[in-house]
Amino acid sequence: MEPFFTAAIEHIRVMEGRITKQKAAIERLRMLRQDASDAERRLMLLRVALDEMRIQLAQLTPTEEQLAAPAWALPLVTATTDDSAAA
């Protein structure tokens, strides 16, 4: 696996750990009958950030077609060329 993907997956695991800790903090606040609204807002932000990270990582992951191609080392996003510039 590429070092980039290894680092990205590790960061996702860190974020999942933060979410787990935040859930526990919310439960503690509720058990103590304290306001948990800030903690709940932070949990929501952590979840949104994690979802966005997963979306971005998925866009960088090659498709099955790209993996099956003989030379999938081609760019994952096709570059558009402007033929009028060459004229």
PDB file of N, CA, C and O in Angstrom:
ATOM      1  N   MET A   1       0.854  -1.172   0.000  1.00  0.00           N
ATOM      2  CA  MET A   1       0.000   0.000   0.000  1.00  0.00           C
ATOM      3  C   MET A   1       0.897   1.231   0.000  1.00  0.00           C
ATOM      4  O   MET A   1       1.940   1.261   0.652  1.00  0.00           O
ATOM      5  N   GLU A   2       0.469   2.239  -0.742  1.00  0.00           N
ATOM      6  CA  GLU A   2       1.222   3.487  -0.850  1.00  0.00           C
ATOM      7  C   GLU A   2       1.338   4.152   0.524  1.00  0.00           C
ATOM      8  O   GLU A   2       0.408   4.079   1.327  1.00  0.00           O
ATOM      9  N   PRO A   3       2.472   4.796   0.798  1.00  0.00           N
ATOM     10  CA  PRO A   3       2.620   5.493   2.085  1.00  0.00           C
ATOM     11  C   PRO A   3       1.534   6.540   2.321  1.00  0.00           C
ATOM     12  O   PRO A   3       1.105   6.759   3.454  1.00  0.00           O
ATOM     13  N   PHE A   4       1.092   7.188   1.235  1.00  0.00           N
ATOM     14  CA  PHE A   4       0.032   8.184   1.356  1.00  0.00           C
ATOM     15  C   PHE A   4      -1.234   7.553   1.936  1.00  0.00           C
ATOM     16  O   PHE A   4      -1.846   8.100   2.853  1.00  0.00           O
ATOM     17  N   PHE A   5      -1.617   6.399   1.394  1.00  0.00           N
ATOM     18  CA  PHE A   5      -2.834   5.742   1.857  1.00  0.00           C
ATOM     19  C   PHE A   5      -2.673   5.205   3.272  1.00  0.00           C
ATOM     20  O   PHE A   5      -3.613   5.236   4.066  1.00  0.00           O
ATOM     21  N   THR A   6      -1.480   4.715   3.583  1.00  0.00           N
ATOM     22  CA  THR A   6      -1.219   4.227   4.938  1.00  0.00           C
ATOM     23  C   THR A   6      -1.391   5.362   5.943  1.00  0.00           C
ATOM     24  O   THR A   6      -2.016   5.183   6.988  1.00  0.00           O
ATOM     25  N   ALA A   7      -0.836   6.527   5.623  1.00  0.00           N
ATOM     26  CA  ALA A   7      -0.965   7.685   6.508  1.00  0.00           C
ATOM     27  C   ALA A   7      -2.419   8.140   6.603  1.00  0.00           C
ATOM     28  O   ALA A   7      -2.890   8.496   7.683  1.00  0.00           O
ATOM     29  N   ALA A   8      -3.122   8.128   5.486  1.00  0.00           N
ATOM     30  CA  ALA A   8      -4.525   8.549   5.490  1.00  0.00           C
ATOM     31  C   ALA A   8      -5.374   7.608   6.334  1.00  0.00           C
ATOM     32  O   ALA A   8      -6.224   8.058   7.103  1.00  0.00           O
ATOM     33  N   ILE A   9      -5.152   6.318   6.196  1.00  0.00           N
ATOM     34  CA  ILE A   9      -5.914   5.343   6.981  1.00  0.00           C
ATOM     35  C   ILE A   9      -5.604   5.492   8.462  1.00  0.00           C
ATOM     36  O   ILE A   9      -6.501   5.385   9.299  1.00  0.00           O
ATOM     37  N   GLU A  10      -4.350   5.737   8.789  1.00  0.00           N
ATOM     38  CA  GLU A  10      -3.977   5.949  10.192  1.00  0.00           C
ATOM     39  C   GLU A  10      -4.674   7.198  10.738  1.00  0.00           C
ATOM     40  O   GLU A  10      -5.140   7.196  11.877  1.00  0.00           O
ATOM     41  N   HIS A  11      -4.748   8.246   9.947  1.00  0.00           N
ATOM     42  CA  HIS A  11      -5.420   9.469  10.395  1.00  0.00           C
ATOM     43  C   HIS A  11      -6.914   9.229  10.592  1.00  0.00           C
ATOM     44  O   HIS A  11      -7.515   9.772  11.519  1.00  0.00           O
ATOM     45  N   ILE A  12      -7.504   8.429   9.735  1.00  0.00           N
ATOM     46  CA  ILE A  12      -8.914   8.071   9.902  1.00  0.00           C
ATOM     47  C   ILE A  12      -9.107   7.320  11.214  1.00  0.00           C
ATOM     48  O   ILE A  12     -10.075   7.567  11.933  1.00  0.00           O
ATOM     49  N   ARG A  13      -8.200   6.411  11.528  1.00  0.00           N
ATOM     50  CA  ARG A  13      -8.292   5.678  12.806  1.00  0.00           C
ATOM     51  C   ARG A  13      -8.158   6.620  14.002  1.00  0.00           C
ATOM     52  O   ARG A  13      -8.837   6.441  15.013  1.00  0.00           O
ATOM     53  N   VAL A  14      -7.285   7.621  13.889  1.00  0.00           N
ATOM     54  CA  VAL A  14      -7.147   8.609  14.956  1.00  0.00           C
ATOM     55  C   VAL A  14      -8.456   9.372  15.136  1.00  0.00           C
ATOM     56  O   VAL A  14      -8.906   9.597  16.260  1.00  0.00           O
ATOM     57  N   MET A  15      -9.058   9.767  14.021  1.00  0.00           N
ATOM     58  CA  MET A  15     -10.334  10.485  14.089  1.00  0.00           C
ATOM     59  C   MET A  15     -11.426   9.609  14.704  1.00  0.00           C
ATOM     60  O   MET A  15     -12.235  10.093  15.496  1.00  0.00           O
ATOM     61  N   GLU A  16     -11.454   8.331  14.347  1.00  0.00           N
ATOM     62  CA  GLU A  16     -12.435   7.414  14.942  1.00  0.00           C
ATOM     63  C   GLU A  16     -12.213   7.312  16.450  1.00  0.00           C
ATOM     64  O   GLU A  16     -13.175   7.231  17.214  1.00  0.00           O
ATOM     65  N   GLY A  17     -10.971   7.315  16.874  1.00  0.00           N
ATOM     66  CA  GLY A  17     -10.662   7.300  18.304  1.00  0.00           C
ATOM     67  C   GLY A  17     -11.142   8.564  18.998  1.00  0.00           C
ATOM     68  O   GLY A  17     -11.673   8.504  20.106  1.00  0.00           O
ATOM     69  N   ARG A  18     -10.958   9.702  18.354  1.00  0.00           N
ATOM     70  CA  ARG A  18     -11.445  10.974  18.908  1.00  0.00           C
ATOM     71  C   ARG A  18     -12.961  10.965  19.050  1.00  0.00           C
ATOM     72  O   ARG A  18     -13.504  11.461  20.038  1.00  0.00           O
ATOM     73  N   ILE A  19     -13.635  10.401  18.063  1.00  0.00           N
ATOM     74  CA  ILE A  19     -15.096  10.316  18.117  1.00  0.00           C
ATOM     75  C   ILE A  19     -15.529   9.437  19.286  1.00  0.00           C
ATOM     76  O   ILE A  19     -16.471   9.775  20.001  1.00  0.00           O
ATOM     77  N   THR A  20     -14.851   8.318  19.481  1.00  0.00           N
ATOM     78  CA  THR A  20     -15.171   7.425  20.595  1.00  0.00           C
ATOM     79  C   THR A  20     -14.970   8.135  21.930  1.00  0.00           C
ATOM     80  O   THR A  20     -15.802   8.015  22.829  1.00  0.00           O
ATOM     81  N   LYS A  21     -13.876   8.869  22.060  1.00  0.00           N
ATOM     82  CA  LYS A  21     -13.617   9.614  23.297  1.00  0.00           C
ATOM     83  C   LYS A  21     -14.658  10.698  23.514  1.00  0.00           C
ATOM     84  O   LYS A  21     -15.085  10.940  24.643  1.00  0.00           O
ATOM     85  N   GLN A  22     -15.067  11.351  22.434  1.00  0.00           N
ATOM     86  CA  GLN A  22     -16.061  12.409  22.551  1.00  0.00           C
ATOM     87  C   GLN A  22     -17.403  11.841  22.990  1.00  0.00           C
ATOM     88  O   GLN A  22     -18.098  12.449  23.803  1.00  0.00           O
ATOM     89  N   LYS A  23     -17.772  10.677  22.458  1.00  0.00           N
ATOM     90  CA  LYS A  23     -19.017  10.026  22.885  1.00  0.00           C
ATOM     91  C   LYS A  23     -18.969   9.719  24.378  1.00  0.00           C
ATOM     92  O   LYS A  23     -19.951   9.931  25.089  1.00  0.00           O
ATOM     93  N   ALA A  24     -17.829   9.221  24.854  1.00  0.00           N
ATOM     94  CA  ALA A  24     -17.678   8.914  26.277  1.00  0.00           C
ATOM     95  C   ALA A  24     -17.778  10.184  27.121  1.00  0.00           C
ATOM     96  O   ALA A  24     -18.376  10.175  28.197  1.00  0.00           O
ATOM     97  N   ALA A  25     -17.189  11.278  26.626  1.00  0.00           N
ATOM     98  CA  ALA A  25     -17.265  12.547  27.359  1.00  0.00           C
ATOM     99  C   ALA A  25     -18.705  13.029  27.453  1.00  0.00           C
ATOM    100  O   ALA A  25     -19.120  13.544  28.492  1.00  0.00           O
ATOM    101  N   ILE A  26     -19.464  12.867  26.388  1.00  0.00           N
ATOM    102  CA  ILE A  26     -20.874  13.265  26.391  1.00  0.00           C
ATOM    103  C   ILE A  26     -21.655  12.439  27.405  1.00  0.00           C
ATOM    104  O   ILE A  26     -22.476  12.972  28.152  1.00  0.00           O
ATOM    105  N   GLU A  27     -21.397  11.146  27.427  1.00  0.00           N
ATOM    106  CA  GLU A  27     -22.080  10.277  28.401  1.00  0.00           C
ATOM    107  C   GLU A  27     -21.751  10.687  29.832  1.00  0.00           C
ATOM    108  O   GLU A  27     -22.634  10.708  30.690  1.00  0.00           O
ATOM    109  N   ARG A  28     -20.478  11.014  30.095  1.00  0.00           N
ATOM    110  CA  ARG A  28     -20.082  11.454  31.443  1.00  0.00           C
ATOM    111  C   ARG A  28     -20.819  12.740  31.817  1.00  0.00           C
ATOM    112  O   ARG A  28     -21.333  12.869  32.928  1.00  0.00           O
ATOM    113  N   LEU A  29     -20.865  13.689  30.881  1.00  0.00           N
ATOM    114  CA  LEU A  29     -21.557  14.938  31.161  1.00  0.00           C
ATOM    115  C   LEU A  29     -23.037  14.702  31.447  1.00  0.00           C
ATOM    116  O   LEU A  29     -23.610  15.330  32.337  1.00  0.00           O
ATOM    117  N   ARG A  30     -23.643  13.809  30.700  1.00  0.00           N
ATOM    118  CA  ARG A  30     -25.065  13.510  30.925  1.00  0.00           C
ATOM    119  C   ARG A  30     -25.278  12.841  32.277  1.00  0.00           C
ATOM    120  O   ARG A  30     -26.247  13.138  32.975  1.00  0.00           O
ATOM    121  N   MET A  31     -24.368  11.932  32.647  1.00  0.00           N
ATOM    122  CA  MET A  31     -24.494  11.265  33.947  1.00  0.00           C
ATOM    123  C   MET A  31     -24.357  12.265  35.086  1.00  0.00           C
ATOM    124  O   MET A  31     -24.985  12.116  36.134  1.00  0.00           O
ATOM    125  N   LEU A  32     -23.529  13.290  34.874  1.00  0.00           N
ATOM    126  CA  LEU A  32     -23.357  14.330  35.886  1.00  0.00           C
ATOM    127  C   LEU A  32     -24.421  15.423  35.771  1.00  0.00           C
ATOM    128  O   LEU A  32     -24.407  16.402  36.517  1.00  0.00           O
ATOM    129  N   ARG A  33     -25.343  15.237  34.826  1.00  0.00           N
ATOM    130  CA  ARG A  33     -26.434  16.182  34.576  1.00  0.00           C
ATOM    131  C   ARG A  33     -25.900  17.584  34.259  1.00  0.00           C
ATOM    132  O   ARG A  33     -26.417  18.599  34.726  1.00  0.00           O
ATOM    133  N   GLN A  34     -24.842  17.589  33.446  1.00  0.00           N
ATOM    134  CA  GLN A  34     -24.265  18.856  32.998  1.00  0.00           C
ATOM    135  C   GLN A  34     -24.610  19.078  31.530  1.00  0.00           C
ATOM    136  O   GLN A  34     -24.996  18.156  30.811  1.00  0.00           O
ATOM    137  N   ASP A  35     -24.460  20.323  31.113  1.00  0.00           N
ATOM    138  CA  ASP A  35     -24.753  20.682  29.725  1.00  0.00           C
ATOM    139  C   ASP A  35     -23.738  19.996  28.800  1.00  0.00           C
ATOM    140  O   ASP A  35     -22.528  20.159  28.954  1.00  0.00           O
ATOM    141  N   ALA A  36     -24.250  19.239  27.851  1.00  0.00           N
ATOM    142  CA  ALA A  36     -23.391  18.525  26.901  1.00  0.00           C
ATOM    143  C   ALA A  36     -23.487  19.099  25.497  1.00  0.00           C
ATOM    144  O   ALA A  36     -22.999  18.490  24.545  1.00  0.00           O
ATOM    145  N   SER A  37     -24.112  20.264  25.354  1.00  0.00           N
ATOM    146  CA  SER A  37     -24.350  20.795  24.012  1.00  0.00           C
ATOM    147  C   SER A  37     -23.044  21.108  23.277  1.00  0.00           C
ATOM    148  O   SER A  37     -22.939  20.832  22.081  1.00  0.00           O
ATOM    149  N   ASP A  38     -22.060  21.669  23.951  1.00  0.00           N
ATOM    150  CA  ASP A  38     -20.778  21.937  23.286  1.00  0.00           C
ATOM    151  C   ASP A  38     -20.093  20.640  22.869  1.00  0.00           C
ATOM    152  O   ASP A  38     -19.533  20.545  21.777  1.00  0.00           O
ATOM    153  N   ALA A  39     -20.145  19.655  23.739  1.00  0.00           N
ATOM    154  CA  ALA A  39     -19.530  18.356  23.426  1.00  0.00           C
ATOM    155  C   ALA A  39     -20.260  17.680  22.268  1.00  0.00           C
ATOM    156  O   ALA A  39     -19.627  17.048  21.422  1.00  0.00           O
ATOM    157  N   GLU A  40     -21.579  17.808  22.224  1.00  0.00           N
ATOM    158  CA  GLU A  40     -22.355  17.231  21.120  1.00  0.00           C
ATOM    159  C   GLU A  40     -22.050  17.939  19.807  1.00  0.00           C
ATOM    160  O   GLU A  40     -21.983  17.305  18.754  1.00  0.00           O
ATOM    161  N   ARG A  41     -21.866  19.256  19.871  1.00  0.00           N
ATOM    162  CA  ARG A  41     -21.510  20.018  18.675  1.00  0.00           C
ATOM    163  C   ARG A  41     -20.132  19.592  18.162  1.00  0.00           C
ATOM    164  O   ARG A  41     -19.926  19.454  16.956  1.00  0.00           O
ATOM    165  N   ARG A  42     -19.198  19.387  19.082  1.00  0.00           N
ATOM    166  CA  ARG A  42     -17.867  18.939  18.686  1.00  0.00           C
ATOM    167  C   ARG A  42     -17.929  17.547  18.067  1.00  0.00           C
ATOM    168  O   ARG A  42     -17.231  17.272  17.091  1.00  0.00           O
ATOM    169  N   LEU A  43     -18.758  16.669  18.627  1.00  0.00           N
ATOM    170  CA  LEU A  43     -18.930  15.334  18.069  1.00  0.00           C
ATOM    171  C   LEU A  43     -19.461  15.416  16.641  1.00  0.00           C
ATOM    172  O   LEU A  43     -19.004  14.690  15.758  1.00  0.00           O
ATOM    173  N   MET A  44     -20.418  16.295  16.423  1.00  0.00           N
ATOM    174  CA  MET A  44     -20.966  16.457  15.079  1.00  0.00           C
ATOM    175  C   MET A  44     -19.871  16.921  14.111  1.00  0.00           C
ATOM    176  O   MET A  44     -19.776  16.413  12.994  1.00  0.00           O
ATOM    177  N   LEU A  45     -19.050  17.877  14.534  1.00  0.00           N
ATOM    178  CA  LEU A  45     -17.972  18.376  13.684  1.00  0.00           C
ATOM    179  C   LEU A  45     -16.941  17.289  13.394  1.00  0.00           C
ATOM    180  O   LEU A  45     -16.443  17.189  12.273  1.00  0.00           O
ATOM    181  N   LEU A  46     -16.626  16.485  14.387  1.00  0.00           N
ATOM    182  CA  LEU A  46     -15.688  15.377  14.175  1.00  0.00           C
ATOM    183  C   LEU A  46     -16.238  14.385  13.159  1.00  0.00           C
ATOM    184  O   LEU A  46     -15.506  13.906  12.294  1.00  0.00           O
ATOM    185  N   ARG A  47     -17.526  14.077  13.264  1.00  0.00           N
ATOM    186  CA  ARG A  47     -18.144  13.140  12.316  1.00  0.00           C
ATOM    187  C   ARG A  47     -18.139  13.694  10.897  1.00  0.00           C
ATOM    188  O   ARG A  47     -17.859  12.968   9.943  1.00  0.00           O
ATOM    189  N   VAL A  48     -18.450  14.982  10.758  1.00  0.00           N
ATOM    190  CA  VAL A  48     -18.449  15.609   9.437  1.00  0.00           C
ATOM    191  C   VAL A  48     -17.040  15.591   8.850  1.00  0.00           C
ATOM    192  O   VAL A  48     -16.855  15.289   7.671  1.00  0.00           O
ATOM    193  N   ALA A  49     -16.052  15.915   9.676  1.00  0.00           N
ATOM    194  CA  ALA A  49     -14.668  15.909   9.201  1.00  0.00           C
ATOM    195  C   ALA A  49     -14.253  14.503   8.770  1.00  0.00           C
ATOM    196  O   ALA A  49     -13.589  14.344   7.746  1.00  0.00           O
ATOM    197  N   LEU A  50     -14.630  13.494   9.528  1.00  0.00           N
ATOM    198  CA  LEU A  50     -14.291  12.116   9.181  1.00  0.00           C
ATOM    199  C   LEU A  50     -14.976  11.703   7.882  1.00  0.00           C
ATOM    200  O   LEU A  50     -14.357  11.063   7.032  1.00  0.00           O
ATOM    201  N   ASP A  51     -16.237  12.061   7.724  1.00  0.00           N
ATOM    202  CA  ASP A  51     -16.950  11.749   6.477  1.00  0.00           C
ATOM    203  C   ASP A  51     -16.262  12.407   5.282  1.00  0.00           C
ATOM    204  O   ASP A  51     -16.109  11.786   4.230  1.00  0.00           O
ATOM    205  N   GLU A  52     -15.849  13.660   5.446  1.00  0.00           N
ATOM    206  CA  GLU A  52     -15.176  14.374   4.367  1.00  0.00           C
ATOM    207  C   GLU A  52     -13.829  13.722   4.042  1.00  0.00           C
ATOM    208  O   GLU A  52     -13.451  13.615   2.875  1.00  0.00           O
ATOM    209  N   MET A  53     -13.120  13.295   5.066  1.00  0.00           N
ATOM    210  CA  MET A  53     -11.842  12.606   4.841  1.00  0.00           C
ATOM    211  C   MET A  53     -12.064  11.330   4.034  1.00  0.00           C
ATOM    212  O   MET A  53     -11.305  11.032   3.112  1.00  0.00           O
ATOM    213  N   ARG A  54     -13.091  10.591   4.377  1.00  0.00           N
ATOM    214  CA  ARG A  54     -13.378   9.345   3.655  1.00  0.00           C
ATOM    215  C   ARG A  54     -13.756   9.625   2.200  1.00  0.00           C
ATOM    216  O   ARG A  54     -13.356   8.885   1.301  1.00  0.00           O
ATOM    217  N   ILE A  55     -14.518  10.681   1.970  1.00  0.00           N
ATOM    218  CA  ILE A  55     -14.892  11.040   0.604  1.00  0.00           C
ATOM    219  C   ILE A  55     -13.649  11.403  -0.199  1.00  0.00           C
ATOM    220  O   ILE A  55     -13.474  10.941  -1.327  1.00  0.00           O
ATOM    221  N   GLN A  56     -12.794  12.228   0.382  1.00  0.00           N
ATOM    222  CA  GLN A  56     -11.583  12.647  -0.315  1.00  0.00           C
ATOM    223  C   GLN A  56     -10.669  11.458  -0.597  1.00  0.00           C
ATOM    224  O   GLN A  56     -10.086  11.373  -1.677  1.00  0.00           O
ATOM    225  N   LEU A  57     -10.538  10.555   0.346  1.00  0.00           N
ATOM    226  CA  LEU A  57      -9.692   9.380   0.154  1.00  0.00           C
ATOM    227  C   LEU A  57     -10.266   8.475  -0.926  1.00  0.00           C
ATOM    228  O   LEU A  57      -9.520   7.911  -1.726  1.00  0.00           O
ATOM    229  N   ALA A  58     -11.580   8.334  -0.954  1.00  0.00           N
ATOM    230  CA  ALA A  58     -12.211   7.488  -1.974  1.00  0.00           C
ATOM    231  C   ALA A  58     -11.964   8.038  -3.366  1.00  0.00           C
ATOM    232  O   ALA A  58     -11.814   7.273  -4.319  1.00  0.00           O
ATOM    233  N   GLN A  59     -11.919   9.361  -3.495  1.00  0.00           N
ATOM    234  CA  GLN A  59     -11.665   9.966  -4.802  1.00  0.00           C
ATOM    235  C   GLN A  59     -10.240   9.689  -5.272  1.00  0.00           C
ATOM    236  O   GLN A  59      -9.975   9.695  -6.474  1.00  0.00           O
ATOM    237  N   LEU A  60      -9.332   9.448  -4.350  1.00  0.00           N
ATOM    238  CA  LEU A  60      -7.946   9.175  -4.711  1.00  0.00           C
ATOM    239  C   LEU A  60      -7.674   7.694  -4.935  1.00  0.00           C
ATOM    240  O   LEU A  60      -6.634   7.318  -5.475  1.00  0.00           O
ATOM    241  N   THR A  61      -8.616   6.859  -4.516  1.00  0.00           N
ATOM    242  CA  THR A  61      -8.448   5.421  -4.651  1.00  0.00           C
ATOM    243  C   THR A  61      -8.776   4.999  -6.079  1.00  0.00           C
ATOM    244  O   THR A  61      -9.816   5.383  -6.614  1.00  0.00           O
ATOM    245  N   PRO A  62      -7.902   4.214  -6.699  1.00  0.00           N
ATOM    246  CA  PRO A  62      -8.179   3.790  -8.074  1.00  0.00           C
ATOM    247  C   PRO A  62      -9.408   2.881  -8.149  1.00  0.00           C
ATOM    248  O   PRO A  62      -9.681   2.109  -7.230  1.00  0.00           O
ATOM    249  N   THR A  63     -10.135   2.983  -9.248  1.00  0.00           N
ATOM    250  CA  THR A  63     -11.302   2.131  -9.460  1.00  0.00           C
ATOM    251  C   THR A  63     -10.837   0.740  -9.878  1.00  0.00           C
ATOM    252  O   THR A  63      -9.659   0.534 -10.170  1.00  0.00           O
ATOM    253  N   GLU A  64     -11.767  -0.212  -9.907  1.00  0.00           N
ATOM    254  CA  GLU A  64     -11.435  -1.565 -10.343  1.00  0.00           C
ATOM    255  C   GLU A  64     -10.951  -1.561 -11.787  1.00  0.00           C
ATOM    256  O   GLU A  64     -10.041  -2.308 -12.144  1.00  0.00           O
ATOM    257  N   GLU A  65     -11.559  -0.721 -12.613  1.00  0.00           N
ATOM    258  CA  GLU A  65     -11.133  -0.626 -14.017  1.00  0.00           C
ATOM    259  C   GLU A  65      -9.693  -0.128 -14.118  1.00  0.00           C
ATOM    260  O   GLU A  65      -8.907  -0.635 -14.917  1.00  0.00           O
ATOM    261  N   GLN A  66      -9.360   0.861 -13.307  1.00  0.00           N
ATOM    262  CA  GLN A  66      -7.998   1.386 -13.333  1.00  0.00           C
ATOM    263  C   GLN A  66      -6.998   0.349 -12.847  1.00  0.00           C
ATOM    264  O   GLN A  66      -5.896   0.242 -13.385  1.00  0.00           O
ATOM    265  N   LEU A  67      -7.379  -0.406 -11.839  1.00  0.00           N
ATOM    266  CA  LEU A  67      -6.478  -1.445 -11.329  1.00  0.00           C
ATOM    267  C   LEU A  67      -6.279  -2.562 -12.346  1.00  0.00           C
ATOM    268  O   LEU A  67      -5.194  -3.138 -12.435  1.00  0.00           O
ATOM    269  N   ALA A  68      -7.326  -2.871 -13.117  1.00  0.00           N
ATOM    270  CA  ALA A  68      -7.252  -3.950 -14.094  1.00  0.00           C
ATOM    271  C   ALA A  68      -6.508  -3.523 -15.362  1.00  0.00           C
ATOM    272  O   ALA A  68      -6.051  -4.375 -16.124  1.00  0.00           O
ATOM    273  N   ALA A  69      -6.384  -2.229 -15.590  1.00  0.00           N
ATOM    274  CA  ALA A  69      -5.716  -1.742 -16.798  1.00  0.00           C
ATOM    275  C   ALA A  69      -4.229  -2.087 -16.748  1.00  0.00           C
ATOM    276  O   ALA A  69      -3.638  -2.123 -15.669  1.00  0.00           O
ATOM    277  N   PRO A  70      -3.618  -2.343 -17.914  1.00  0.00           N
ATOM    278  CA  PRO A  70      -2.210  -2.719 -17.934  1.00  0.00           C
ATOM    279  C   PRO A  70      -1.291  -1.644 -17.357  1.00  0.00           C
ATOM    280  O   PRO A  70      -0.267  -1.967 -16.754  1.00  0.00           O
ATOM    281  N   ALA A  71      -1.640  -0.394 -17.532  1.00  0.00           N
ATOM    282  CA  ALA A  71      -0.807   0.683 -16.998  1.00  0.00           C
ATOM    283  C   ALA A  71      -1.708   1.664 -16.259  1.00  0.00           C
ATOM    284  O   ALA A  71      -2.004   2.745 -16.768  1.00  0.00           O
ATOM    285  N   TRP A  72      -2.137   1.293 -15.078  1.00  0.00           N
ATOM    286  CA  TRP A  72      -3.065   2.151 -14.351  1.00  0.00           C
ATOM    287  C   TRP A  72      -2.352   3.353 -13.742  1.00  0.00           C
ATOM    288  O   TRP A  72      -2.979   4.170 -13.067  1.00  0.00           O
ATOM    289  N   ALA A  73      -1.073   3.463 -13.970  1.00  0.00           N
ATOM    290  CA  ALA A  73      -0.318   4.590 -13.437  1.00  0.00           C
ATOM    291  C   ALA A  73      -0.701   5.904 -14.103  1.00  0.00           C
ATOM    292  O   ALA A  73      -0.153   6.954 -13.767  1.00  0.00           O
ATOM    293  N   LEU A  74      -1.633   5.854 -15.037  1.00  0.00           N
ATOM    294  CA  LEU A  74      -2.128   7.077 -15.634  1.00  0.00           C
ATOM    295  C   LEU A  74      -2.808   7.915 -14.558  1.00  0.00           C
ATOM    296  O   LEU A  74      -3.239   7.374 -13.539  1.00  0.00           O
ATOM    297  N   PRO A  75      -2.912   9.209 -14.764  1.00  0.00           N
ATOM    298  CA  PRO A  75      -3.544  10.051 -13.745  1.00  0.00           C
ATOM    299  C   PRO A  75      -4.961   9.574 -13.434  1.00  0.00           C
ATOM    300  O   PRO A  75      -5.691   9.131 -14.320  1.00  0.00           O
ATOM    301  N   LEU A  76      -5.330   9.672 -12.168  1.00  0.00           N
ATOM    302  CA  LEU A  76      -6.671   9.272 -11.748  1.00  0.00           C
ATOM    303  C   LEU A  76      -7.713  10.249 -12.269  1.00  0.00           C
ATOM    304  O   LEU A  76      -8.855   9.863 -12.519  1.00  0.00           O
ATOM    305  N   VAL A  77      -7.332  11.510 -12.436  1.00  0.00           N
ATOM    306  CA  VAL A  77      -8.234  12.511 -12.988  1.00  0.00           C
ATOM    307  C   VAL A  77      -7.681  12.875 -14.345  1.00  0.00           C
ATOM    308  O   VAL A  77      -6.517  13.253 -14.475  1.00  0.00           O
ATOM    309  N   THR A  78      -8.519  12.759 -15.351  1.00  0.00           N
ATOM    310  CA  THR A  78      -8.035  13.064 -16.692  1.00  0.00           C
ATOM    311  C   THR A  78      -7.890  14.555 -16.851  1.00  0.00           C
ATOM    312  O   THR A  78      -8.786  15.323 -16.502  1.00  0.00           O
ATOM    313  N   ALA A  79      -6.761  14.956 -17.377  1.00  0.00           N
ATOM    314  CA  ALA A  79      -6.509  16.373 -17.598  1.00  0.00           C
ATOM    315  C   ALA A  79      -7.154  16.781 -18.908  1.00  0.00           C
ATOM    316  O   ALA A  79      -7.112  16.038 -19.889  1.00  0.00           O
ATOM    317  N   THR A  80      -7.737  17.936 -18.920  1.00  0.00           N
ATOM    318  CA  THR A  80      -8.320  18.437 -20.157  1.00  0.00           C
ATOM    319  C   THR A  80      -7.265  19.273 -20.858  1.00  0.00           C
ATOM    320  O   THR A  80      -6.544  20.048 -20.229  1.00  0.00           O
ATOM    321  N   THR A  81      -7.185  19.105 -22.167  1.00  0.00           N
ATOM    322  CA  THR A  81      -6.219  19.870 -22.942  1.00  0.00           C
ATOM    323  C   THR A  81      -6.969  20.837 -23.821  1.00  0.00           C
ATOM    324  O   THR A  81      -8.053  20.535 -24.318  1.00  0.00           O
ATOM    325  N   ASP A  82      -6.402  21.971 -24.004  1.00  0.00           N
ATOM    326  CA  ASP A  82      -6.987  22.991 -24.862  1.00  0.00           C
ATOM    327  C   ASP A  82      -6.238  22.968 -26.183  1.00  0.00           C
ATOM    328  O   ASP A  82      -5.115  23.465 -26.272  1.00  0.00           O
ATOM    329  N   ASP A  83      -6.856  22.392 -27.213  1.00  0.00           N
ATOM    330  CA  ASP A  83      -6.216  22.257 -28.511  1.00  0.00           C
ATOM    331  C   ASP A  83      -5.993  23.608 -29.186  1.00  0.00           C
ATOM    332  O   ASP A  83      -5.101  23.733 -30.025  1.00  0.00           O
ATOM    333  N   SER A  84      -6.781  24.612 -28.839  1.00  0.00           N
ATOM    334  CA  SER A  84      -6.638  25.908 -29.480  1.00  0.00           C
ATOM    335  C   SER A  84      -5.344  26.590 -29.082  1.00  0.00           C
ATOM    336  O   SER A  84      -4.848  27.438 -29.823  1.00  0.00           O
ATOM    337  N   ALA A  85      -4.773  26.239 -27.915  1.00  0.00           N
ATOM    338  CA  ALA A  85      -3.536  26.857 -27.467  1.00  0.00           C
ATOM    339  C   ALA A  85      -2.362  26.438 -28.333  1.00  0.00           C
ATOM    340  O   ALA A  85      -1.398  27.189 -28.481  1.00  0.00           O
ATOM    341  N   ALA A  86      -2.437  25.226 -28.916  1.00  0.00           N
ATOM    342  CA  ALA A  86      -1.342  24.722 -29.738  1.00  0.00           C
ATOM    343  C   ALA A  86      -1.371  25.341 -31.125  1.00  0.00           C
ATOM    344  O   ALA A  86      -0.349  25.343 -31.812  1.00  0.00           O
ATOM    345  N   ALA A  87      -2.485  25.855 -31.548  1.00  0.00           N
ATOM    346  CA  ALA A  87      -2.617  26.404 -32.906  1.00  0.00           C
ATOM    347  C   ALA A  87      -2.040  27.781 -33.039  1.00  0.00           C
ATOM    348  O   ALA A  87      -2.080  28.365 -34.121  1.00  0.00           O
TER     349      ALA A  87
END
